[in-house]
Amino acid sequence: MKILIMTGPLYPVTGNNANLIGKLIPSLLETKHEVRQFSGCFGIDQSSLPSSLFDVPVYWANDDRKDIKRRVLYPLLSKLVDPNGFSDELQVQIYSSKLSEIRKEYPFDTVISTCEPYSMAVCASRIKEVRKILYLMDPPAVISNGIKTKYRTNTLNKTLINQDAIISTPFIFEALKKHGIDLNEVNEISVGFPMINKHGPGSMYQQKKRIKLLFTGWLYSDIRSPEYFLKIVEKLDDRFQITFMGKECEYLKERFSIESRAEIITLPQQPYEAALQAMADSDILINIGNSVPVHMPSKTLEYINTGKPVVNFFKFEDCPTLYYTRRYPLALNLYEGDPDINKAADRFIQFCESTKGQVVDRKYILDEFKDCTPEYIANRILDVLEK
């Protein structure tokens, strides 16, 4: 079987969705299926693009304006069907044009797409005579109070029901039903994110005086804020070192006034391997939940995969993070609505002191969170293909 994975940015920085779906590729290759990838490379020098990533070939779609369709027809069509939007239809047309070339060289019979970028999912849904599987990792704006456009609202339902199967979290499926989106004819595969690995990343604990805390991820200004955690940080003493690593983290001290005896380190977004190394070097991992009810940070499961202690800050009682952290033995869940910061800080400090150096048994993690392993998710996809 020839599989084409259509996903978000792969180069120069691999996007989160592309990285997650990339974790499924080894299991798909083990079954002797042929796998290739397709992604956009807008504004990137063609000569610098790699020919393969995740050990499989990659096709690239660029924004070269030499063709008259690209210069005139596609922009005009986009303005007509996607006014005041994100130029989704423009990208759909660019992707579709490139796909016509790809199918001549690589006649794929199955396409697996992600829904970021949204245009990639729309493009995949329009491909004729192939199996279509959508990995819906991020909740559409229609169900998550995100930024909506008329184009996305009008095309979402058709994009979803044109799939043979949709892979997503139980929270997103529940929200889709609440918003009246009928997926009765679509095979629903309810799983987590493929973050739990057989052997885990390993631990690199060293005897050190300080307790090293780490937050890694994207400090979203609209759906995620470190403000409550920073109130805890102000209660910490010089035994603690806190590192913020990720997108927008370098601006933390500019956006928030922080006075603490603890050492605070802020780093911009780092390569994925550097983030994994930072987790291995840390004692306690800090997770900050989103304000969007159906949107769970994939970092939650990546932290659990380390086996290390995790402090999870959540904003409401049905936060998706709790579905996982309440089953994780080394987790402290702190509600951001609790006004007693002193009490919360005491619990935080006690947890850090008592769990430093501990690791959750690997077998427990694999058994309890098996639906978040790449092998399990890939096998569910293969079940669909075999049918």
N, C-alpha and C positions, 0 to 999 in steps of 0.2 A: 504494500500500500504506500502511496506517495502522499506525504503530509506536508502542508505548507503552514507554518506558524506566522500569523500576521499580528504584529505587536507594536508597542511604542518605541521610544528612542533606545537604540542599542549603542550608539557611538556619537560623540566621544565619551559620554557618560551613560551607562546603562540605567534606564528608568526602572522604577520599582516593579511595575507590571512585567516588563521584559525580563527582569531578573527572576521574578517568581516563576514565570512560565518556562524560563530557561532551566529551572531545577527539574522539570518534568522530562526534559529531552533525553537524559541517559536511560530512563526506564522505557521510553518509546523506542530508542535505538536497540535496546536489548531484545525486542520482539522482532527484529529484522525489518521493521518498517523504515522506509527512507524518509528523512526529515530535512527540510530546509526552512529558512526564515526570510521574512520580508518586512522591511521597516523603512521609514522616511529618513532622509538625510538633508533636509532643507537648510540651505545656507552653509553647507560644508564642502570643502574642497574634495572633489571626486577622487583625486589621486591619493588621498590620505585614508580612504575607507578600507577596512579589512575585508577580505574575501570570505572569512568565516568567523563565527563566534559560537561559543558553547560547543565547539567541535563539529559544527554543521555549516554548510554554505549559506551565505546571506545575499539576498537581492535587495537593491536599494532604489528608492524612488526619490528623485530630486526635483527642484523647482526651476529647472532649465527652461527659459522662456523663448527658445529658438523656434519652437513649433507654433504655428498659428493658432492651433486649438488652445495651447497653454497661454498664449498672449491675449487672445480675444474671446474665444468661445467659453472656456472654463470660468474666467472671471465674470463674464456676463451672466452665465447660468447661476453662479454663486450669488450674485447680487439679486437675481430674481427670486430664488427659492430660499435664500438665507440672509435677508436684509437685517442689518444691525446685529449680525451674529458673529460667530467665530471663524467664518470662512470654511465651515465644515464641508460643504458641498464642493468647494474648490479642491480641497484635499482628496475627497472621494473620487473626483474625476481624474486627478493625477495618479492616485493609486490604481484606479480601474484601467487607465491607459497602460500603465506599467505591467499590470497583471496579464493583459493581452499578450505582451511580449514574453512574459515568463511561461505562460501555458504552452507556448510553442516549443520551448526548450525543456520544460519540466511539467508534463501533464498531470498535475496533482489531482487526486480524487477526494481529498479531505482537507479542509481548512480549519485551523484552530485560531481564533482571534481573541484579543482582549478589548476591553471597552475604554481604554485610554491609549491612544487618542480615540475619541468618539467616532471620528470619521473612519477609522480603520474597521470598527465594528460594522458601521453602515455599509462600507464597501464590501466586506466579507459576506454580509447578509444578501447581497444582490448577485453573487456568483451563481451561475446556473450549473446544474447537474453535478454537484459535489456535495459530500456530507459537510455540514457546518456545525461547529461546536464553539460556543462563546464562553470564555472564562470572564465572568462579570465580577471583578475584584472590587471595584469602586461603585457605590450606589449612584445611579443616575440622579441628576439634580431634581428631577420631577418628584422623587421619593425622599429626598434628603434636604429639602429647603435650600439647595444650592442655587447657583446662578443659572436661570433658565433662559432659553431662547425659543422663539416660535418654531424654528427648524427642528431643534432637538425634541421639543414636545410633540411635534407632528410626526416625527420619524421613529421615535423610540419603540412604540408598540410593534410596528412592522419589522423593525430590526430584530426584536426579540422573537416574535412568532415565526420568523423565517429560519430560525435555527432548528437543527435536529436535536440538539441538547444544549443546556445552559449549566455551567458549573458556577456555583456561588455559595456564599455563606447562608446559613439558615435565617439570619437577620434580614438579609436583602430579599430573599424569597418571601418572607413574611410581609415585608414592607410593600413589595410589588402587589401582593394579593390585596392588601389594605387599600391600595390606590386603584383597584379595579383592573389591573393588568392581568388578563387571563392567559395562562401558559399551559392550559390543559393538553394541548397537542404537542407540547415540547417536553422532552425528557429532562427532568430536573435532577441535578446531581448536587446534593447538599454536602459541602465539605468546608474545611478551614483553608488556610494558606499553607503551601508546601514548605514549611519551615522546620519541621522536625526530622532530623536525620538519624540514621542508624547509630552512628558513633558520636555525634555531637562534635562541637568545635574543640573540646578539651579545655582544661583549666590550667592556668599558670599562676596559681597562688604562690606568693612569696611572703616570708616573714617580714612584715613591715609595721611600723608604728601607726601610720595613718590608715584610715578606712577610706578606700577609694570608691567614689560613686561615679556612675556614668549615665548620662542621657545621650542617646544617639538617635538622630532622626531629623524631622523637619518641624521647626517651631512655627506652625501655621499661625498667622495673626488672626484669622477669622474663626477657625474651628478648634484650635488648640492653643493654650496659653500656659506658660510656666509660672504664672503669678502666684498661685497658691503654694506651689513647691518652693518658690523663692522666699515665702514667708517662713517656711520651715528652715530653709538654708540660713536665714538670719539668726536662728536659734542655735546653730551648730558652732562648735569650738574648733580649735586648731588641730584636733585629731582627724578632721575630715578634709578630704580633697574632692572637689566636684568638677567633673569635666563635662562640658556641653559640646557635642560634636555633631555637625550636620548643617543642613541648609538653613541659613539665617541665624545660626547660633553665634556667629562672630559679632552680631549686632546686639547681643543680649544686654551688655552693660550700658549700651547707648539708650536702649528702650526702657530699662528698668533701673531704678536706684536701689542698689544692694549694699547693705552693710553687714558683714559677717566676718567672724574670726577664722572661718574655714577658707582654704585656698580655692579660688574659682578660676578655672581654665576654660576659655571659649575658643573653639576651633571651627573653621568653615567645613563645608561638606568634603569628606575624604573618600578615596576609593573604597570599594566594598570590603576588600581584604583588610584595609587599615581599620575599618569599623569592627570587623570580626576580631582583630588583634586587640583592640581596645577593650572589647567585652571580656576577652580571655585574661587581660591584665587587671580587670576591676574586681572589686569585692561585692558591690551591691549595684544592681541595675535599676534605673529609674524609668518608669513607664507613665506617660501622661495621656489619658484618654481624650477622645474627641468630644466636641459638644454636639455632634451629629449622631442621633441615636443608632443608626444602622451602619455607621462607618467605624470599623475597628482598625487601629494601627496594626499593620502586619508585624511591626516590631515586637508586639506582645508575645507572639509565638516564637520569634527569634530569640527573645530573652529566655523563654521557657526552655528552648532547645539547649541553652548553655548549662542548664541544671543549677544555675547560681541563684542566690536570693534576689527577689524582685519586689520593689515597692511600686504599687500601682495606684495612681491618683485618678479617681473617677468622678464624673460630674452629675450622674443621675443613677437611680437604683437599677435600671435595666440596661446599664452600659454593657455593650457586647464584651468588653474586656473581662468582666466578672464571670462570664460563661466559662472562661479558661482559668483565670487566676484563682477562683474559689476551689478549683480542683488541684491546684499546684501547692505542694506542702510548704515551700519556702517563699510564700507571697504574703505581703502586708498590703491590704486594701484600705486606702484612706479617702474618705469622702470630702470633696472640695467644698461642699456646702456646710461643713462643720465649722462654726465660728470660733471654737476653742482651739486656737493655734498652739497654745502652750501644751495642752493635753496631746494634740496630734504630734507635736515635736517630741514629746517624751516617748510616745509609742514608736516613733520613727527611730530615735536614738537607741532605744532598748532593742528594737528589732535588728538594727545594724550591728550592734555589739554582740548580740547572742547568735547571729547566723553567719557572721563573717567566717569564711573558710569552709562552710558546709556546701554540699552538692547533692541534688536529688538523684536517687537511683535511676540509672539509664533505662532499665527495663520498665520501671513505673511510667516514665515519660512516654516510651514507645507504645505501651499498652493503653494508657489513658488518652493519649492524643494521636492515635493511629490515623484518624481521618485527616491529619495535618502532615502526613508524610508524603513525599513525592511519589513513592511507589504505589501507595493506596490510591492517590488521585489519578495517576497515570493509568492504573488498572481499571478504574471506573471509566475513563475515556476509551480504553481498548474494548471494554464491554460493549460500549455504544457502537464502535466501529465493526465489531464482529457480528452484531445484529443487523 
